[in-house]
Amino acid sequence: MPSKFLDEARDPLIIAEGWMKDGKDVAIATVVETWGSAPRPVGSHLVIDADGTFHGSVSGGCVEGAVISEALDVIGSGKPKMLEFGVADETAWQVGLSCGGKIRVYVERLG
């Protein structure tokens, strides 16, 4: 059975809180909607700092690069974004979302 400490050490929200306490600018990406065969469930988080360091997952790795890039823009602008990836989207194929589903990811700056 996993210890509470290990779960907390891997929780993206706790990681984000620690980064913010360290003075880093942070964005959080959250899966807010899925259709069909989605790689990660609604509520999954990916946290990103202004240096591009990240923790967590919104897609099992298949669109993380695109989400991180958008998150860096959100950190800079302070304006949240809603992203959508699916097999009908050319970008999704480029980043590897070929699982047959769609995901919608909300990206916002924290703090």
C-alpha positions in Angstrom: 0.0 0.0 0.0 1.5 3.4 -1.0 2.4 5.7 1.8 0.7 9.1 2.2 4.1 10.8 1.9 4.8 9.2 -1.5 1.3 10.1 -2.8 1.8 13.7 -1.7 5.3 13.9 -3.2 3.9 13.0 -6.6 0.6 15.1 -6.4 0.9 17.8 -9.1 -1.1 20.2 -7.1 1.2 19.9 -4.1 4.2 20.2 -6.5 2.7 23.4 -7.9 2.2 24.8 -4.4 5.8 24.1 -3.6 7.0 25.8 -6.8 4.9 28.9 -6.0 6.3 29.0 -2.5 9.8 29.0 -4.1 8.8 32.1 -6.1 8.3 30.3 -9.5 5.6 31.3 -12.0 3.3 28.3 -12.5 0.5 27.2 -14.8 -1.8 24.2 -14.3 -3.4 22.2 -17.1 -6.5 20.2 -16.2 -8.4 17.7 -18.3 -12.0 19.1 -18.2 -13.7 17.0 -20.8 -13.1 13.7 -22.7 -14.8 11.9 -25.5 -14.3 8.3 -26.6 -11.0 6.6 -25.8 -9.2 9.3 -23.8 -5.7 8.6 -22.4 -6.3 10.4 -19.0 -9.5 10.9 -17.1 -11.2 14.3 -16.3 -9.5 16.0 -13.4 -6.0 14.9 -14.4 -3.4 17.7 -13.9 -0.1 18.8 -15.5 1.8 21.6 -13.7 4.4 23.7 -15.6 6.8 26.4 -14.4 8.2 29.3 -16.4 11.4 27.3 -17.1 9.4 24.5 -18.8 9.8 22.1 -15.9 6.6 19.9 -15.6 5.0 17.3 -13.4 1.9 15.2 -13.9 0.1 14.2 -17.1 -3.0 15.2 -19.1 -2.6 12.8 -21.9 -0.3 9.9 -21.0 2.4 11.7 -22.9 0.8 12.1 -26.3 0.1 15.9 -26.2 2.2 17.0 -23.3 4.6 19.0 -25.4 1.9 21.0 -27.0 0.2 21.7 -23.6 3.6 22.7 -22.1 4.2 25.2 -24.9 0.7 26.7 -24.5 1.2 26.8 -20.7 4.4 28.9 -21.2 2.3 31.4 -23.2 -0.3 31.4 -20.4 2.3 32.1 -17.8 3.6 35.0 -19.9 0.2 36.5 -20.7 -1.8 35.6 -17.6 -4.7 34.7 -20.0 -6.1 31.2 -19.6 -6.7 28.9 -22.7 -9.0 26.1 -23.5 -7.2 23.5 -25.7 -8.8 20.6 -27.6 -7.0 17.6 -29.0 -8.5 14.7 -31.0 -7.9 12.5 -34.0 -9.8 14.9 -36.4 -7.4 17.7 -35.4 -4.2 17.8 -37.5 -2.2 19.0 -34.5 -3.3 16.0 -32.5 -1.9 13.6 -35.1 1.3 15.6 -35.1 1.7 15.2 -31.4 0.5 11.6 -31.3 -3.1 11.6 -30.1 -4.2 8.6 -32.2 -6.2 6.8 -29.5 -9.5 7.6 -31.1 -10.7 10.0 -28.5 -10.7 13.7 -27.8 -9.7 15.7 -24.8 -10.3 19.3 -23.7 -7.6 20.8 -21.4 -8.0 24.1 -19.5 -4.7 25.9 -18.9 -4.4 28.7 -16.3 -1.8 30.6 -14.5 -1.7 30.1 -10.7 -1.3 32.9 -8.3 
